[in-house]
Amino acid sequence: MSRWEIVRQTYPTKLKLTEPETHHLPYTITESFAANIQGSQILFAKFGSEAIYSRGVGHTWKYKDSRETVEESHFKASFVDYELVDNLDVERYENPK
């Protein structure tokens, strides 16, 4: 069982992300949910077979198991053929107008 599957089973009540929270997701994420933990809404996402989490918009993403920050370079490395992309405007995607 992957770490992501374990997290999904740990939090049976899954909340839908708000629009700002959806924009906070790293661009390669396809599975995510929010959970209310001790009065705080925590965002969870699948990153490969790993589970990552964030305390919300404006907070960093961290690996669930180690609590280490997921570096931006790790997200970029997961983007297929990232080095071939010449017009990816990550800032625009993360901060839509």
C-alpha positions in Angstrom: 0.0 0.0 0.0 1.4 3.4 -1.0 1.8 6.2 1.5 -0.9 8.1 -0.4 -3.3 5.2 0.1 -2.5 5.1 3.8 -3.2 8.9 4.1 -6.5 8.5 2.2 -7.6 5.7 4.6 -6.5 7.7 7.7 -8.8 10.6 6.9 -12.2 9.2 5.8 -13.9 12.6 5.7 -12.5 14.3 2.7 -13.4 17.9 1.9 -13.4 19.5 -1.5 -10.7 22.1 -2.0 -11.8 25.8 -2.4 -10.8 27.6 -5.5 -7.8 29.4 -3.9 -6.7 26.0 -2.4 -6.9 24.4 -5.8 -4.6 27.1 -7.2 -2.2 26.4 -4.4 -1.8 22.8 -5.6 1.5 22.1 -7.4 0.8 21.9 -11.2 1.6 18.2 -11.5 -0.9 17.1 -8.8 -3.9 15.1 -10.0 -5.3 13.8 -6.7 -6.0 15.8 -3.6 -8.4 16.5 -0.7 -8.7 18.6 2.4 -9.3 17.3 5.9 -10.2 19.1 9.1 -7.6 18.2 11.8 -8.0 19.6 15.2 -9.9 22.6 13.8 -7.5 23.4 11.0 -8.0 22.5 7.3 -5.0 20.6 6.0 -4.5 20.0 2.3 -3.3 16.6 1.1 -2.0 15.6 -2.3 -0.5 12.7 -4.1 3.0 13.3 -5.4 4.2 10.2 -7.1 3.5 7.5 -4.5 4.2 9.9 -1.7 1.7 11.9 0.3 2.4 15.6 0.8 0.5 18.2 2.8 0.1 21.9 3.3 -1.5 24.0 5.9 -3.1 26.0 3.1 -2.5 28.9 0.8 0.7 30.7 1.6 2.3 27.6 3.3 4.8 25.3 1.9 4.2 21.7 0.9 5.8 19.0 3.0 6.2 15.2 2.8 3.8 13.6 5.2 6.2 11.0 6.5 9.3 13.1 7.1 7.7 16.6 7.3 10.6 17.9 5.1 9.7 20.7 2.7 9.1 19.6 -0.9 11.5 21.8 -2.9 10.3 23.5 -6.0 12.9 21.6 -7.9 11.2 18.4 -7.0 8.0 19.6 -8.5 9.7 20.7 -11.6 11.6 17.4 -11.9 8.2 15.6 -11.9 7.1 17.6 -14.9 7.6 15.5 -18.0 10.2 17.0 -20.3 10.4 20.2 -18.2 13.7 21.1 -19.8 12.0 21.2 -23.2 9.3 23.7 -22.1 10.1 27.2 -23.0 6.9 29.0 -22.1 5.7 27.6 -18.8 4.7 30.6 -16.7 4.5 29.0 -13.2 4.1 32.4 -11.4 1.0 33.1 -13.5 -0.5 29.7 -12.8 0.2 30.0 -9.1 -1.1 33.6 -8.8 -4.0 33.9 -11.3 -5.6 37.3 -11.8 
